[in-house]
Amino acid sequence: MLIDLHTHSSASDGTDSPSELMANAALAGLDVIALSDHDSMSGWDEAQTAAQRHGLTLVRGLEVSCTYRGASVHLLGYEPDPGHEAMRAELRRVLHGRVERLPRILRKLANVGVHLTEDEVADAAGRAAASGRPHVADAMIRRGYVADRDEAFERYLKPGRPGYVDRYAADLPTMIELINDAGGVAVLAHPWSRGSWRVLDAKAFAELRQVGLAGIEVDHVDHEETKRRRLRGIAADLDLVVTGSSDYHGDGKTGYYLGCNTTRPGEYERLLRRRRE
């Protein structure tokens, strides 16, 4: 059984529609796939219909932009009740943060000679719940400013670059509690990638376990083997579920192909039991 618990569709910053994502998952030989778009549940219904058509088990998820000890951290929530109003309210705040910063990003880019309009970014975003930096990157590609998203982020959009603007993100412990209260389970996404490793030490994992964290995404392209071994040790000490996934974005990310990392069936069953409990 092949299980991929972290993917993105065009409902956020992936390039496949939810239906196309399910079709590609079937072609990749997956049996279980989680759709975990950024801060949004809008692709779930389409994905569920397509998953049934292709004989896949869909895990309904989302990846929430959070902050913890001053650092950006991402949280995966699996199978929360989409009608849970407190969780929905917090997701609306996060999405509004994306919308609110777009004009500021465009002004900063214009200062360095990259001229884009909000309409161009919205056209690049398509059906996404909110326009984000990947969609700014896509608009830049269309205009010929950069060759791909990697170049756009490296030259203009990542922290410290001329087009970067910070935005609102949810408090991590609060979001863990909201996902649990909504009947879901919470797993830290790629915790030792980018800058989040600076704040997520063993003590932090233990504290987050106390507020309801269920697991750690260990097997991820951004984690080399040394980090994976250490994270597995922390997970074992704290009785946390170990997951693995692709973080697939279609053409939006290179090297993150469906099934490149997967979750062991036994760990998937543990995750399901945590949700039932």
N, C-alpha and C positions, 0 to 999 in steps of 0.2 A: 504494500500500500504506500503510495507516494502522497505526501501531505505538505502543502505549501501554505503557510499561514500569514503571508504579508504580500499583498499585491495592490496595484493602483490602476484605476480606469480613468477615462476622460471625465468622469464625475468630479475628479480633482485634477491631478497633474499627470496622469497617464495618457497614452496616445490611443489605446484600444478602448472602444465602447465597452460597457459591461458585457454585452452579448459577445463581442469579438474576443474579449478576455477569456470567457468561458470556452469558446471554441478553441482558442489557442492552448488553453490548459488541457483540454482533452487531447489535442494533437501532441502535447508534451508528455502524455502518459500519466497525468496527475489523477488521483482519485478524490482528494479533498483539497479545496482551495478556499482561502479566506479573501474576500474583497474588503480592503481596509483603507478606503480613501481618506484623505486628509480632512478631518474635522467635519465629515459629511456622511450621511447615510442614504443619500439620494439615489445611488446606483443599485441598492439592494434588490428592489422588485424586478428590475430587468435582469439582473444577474441570476436571481432565483429561477426565473422562467427558463433562461438559457441553460443553467446548470442542470435542470431536470431533463431538458432536451438532450444533453450530452452525457447523461448518466453520472454526473458529478455530485458530490456532497458539498454544498456551499456553507461556509461559516461566515455569518454576517458580522463584519467588524468595522472598525474605524481606527485611524491613527490621529491622536490628538496632540497638538502643539502645546507643550507645557514648559514651565520654568521651575527650577529647583536650585536653591542656593545661588541664584543669580545666573545660572547656566540654562541653555536651551536643552530640553529633554523631550523625547517623543514617547508616547504611551499608546500601546495597542489595547483596545477594548473589544472583547468578543461577545457577541450575542446579548447586548443590553437591550432592554425594552425601548424601542424608538419613541414611545409615547411618554417616557419619563420626563416630566416638565423641567425639573431642576437641571438635569443633564442637557436637555435641549437648549435651555436658556444659556448655559455656559458655552455650548458650541456656537450659538448665535454670536456671543461676544467675541469668540476667537475668529469666526468668519468675518465679522465686522472689522476686526483689526486688520485682516488682509485687504479688505475693500478700502479702508480709510488710508492705508499707507501708499496705495498705488499712485495717487497724484504726486506725493512727495518723492517717490522713486523716480518718476518721470521728470520732475524738475531737476533732481540731482544729475540724472543722466544727460539732460539737455545742457547742463553746465560743462560737461566734458565732450560735447559734440554729438551725442546720441539722441536724436530727435524722434520721439514716438508719441502717438496720441492714445488716449484711453480707448477709443474705438478700435484701434489696431490691436491693442492688448486683449480687449473683449472678444474680438474676432478670433484671435489665437486661442483664447480660453474655451471657446465653443460652449459646451453645456456644463462646464465646471461650476461648482457651487459658488466659487469666488475666484477672482483673478489673483494669481500669486506670482512669485518671482520666476517660476518655470515658464509661465505664459509671457512674461516680459521677455524672457530669453527667446521664446519662439517668435515673438514679434521682431526681435532684433535679427534673428536668422532670416526671416522673410525680407527684411530691408537690406540684408547684406552686411550688417555691422560685424557679425560673428559667424563662424561656421557651424557651431553646435552649442547645445546647452552648457557643456563643460567649459567652453571658452567664455561664454557669457558670464558664468558664475566666477570663473577665475579672474577675469579682467574687470568685471563691473559689479556683480551682485552679491558676492559672499561678504561676510563681515570684514570690515577694513578696506573694502573696495569702494570706489566713488559713488556707486549707485545703491549701496546698502542702506536700508532704513529698518530700524527695529519696530516691533509691533506687539500687541497684547497677546499673551499666552496664558493658559490656565495654570493655576497652582497645582503642582504634581500630586501631593497628598490628597488635596481636595478632589481632584479628578479621579484618583483611584477609588475614593469613597463613593463618588457619584456613580461610577460604572458598577461598582458592587451593589449599591442601593438600587440600581436599575436592573439587577438580576444578571449582570454580565461578569466577566472575569478580566483582570487587568494584567498585562505583560509589558515589561519595559522593552521598547524597540531599540535594537543596536546600541546598547547602553555605553559601549566603549568606543564608539566612533566619534569623529569630529571632536568637539570640546567637552562632551558630557562625561568622559572618563575622569575629568578633574574633580567632579563632585560626587560621582557614584562609586564610592569605595565600599568595602565590606560592611562598615558600620551603617552607611546610608541604605544599603540593601536591607539590612536587618530592621532599620527604622521603618522603611516602606513596607516590609513584610507585616509589621505590626498594624499598619493602617489598611491592609487588605491586598497587597501585591501578591499575585498568584504565580508569576513566572518571569523568566528572563529569556529574551531572544539571543541565544548564544551563537548559533551557526548562521552567520551573515557575511556577505562579501567584505564588509568593512572590518571584520575581526580576523586577524591572522591567528595561527594555531596557538601561539602562546597565550593570547587573550582568551581564546576559547577554553583552554585547559583551566585557566584561573577562574573564569566565570562558571564553569561546570563545578569546580570545587566550592565556590560560594553558594551556588544553587543547592548542592548536596547538603552543605552545612545548615542551610535555612529551610530545607524541604520545599524548594521552589521548582516549578515545572521548567524544563529546558525545551525551548522551541528553536526551530530553524526555518528559514524562508528565503525567498529570492529578493523581496522588495522590488518586484518587477514593475516597470513603468512603460512597457512597450518600447518605442523608439526614443523615449525621453531619457533613458539611462543605458549606457553600454556596459555589458558584462554582468548585468543583473537578470539573466534569462530565467524563465519559469523552471522551477525545480532545481536550480543550481545549488540551493541548500534546502533541506527538508526537515520536517519534524518526525521523530520516531513514533511509530504507532502507540507504543506504551505511554509516551509523554502526552500524546494527543488525548488518550483515554483519561489520563490524570487531569488534564485541563477540563475535560467534560465533567469529571466527577467534582472538581472544584466548583464548577458552575452550579451543579445540582445541589451541592452542599450549601 
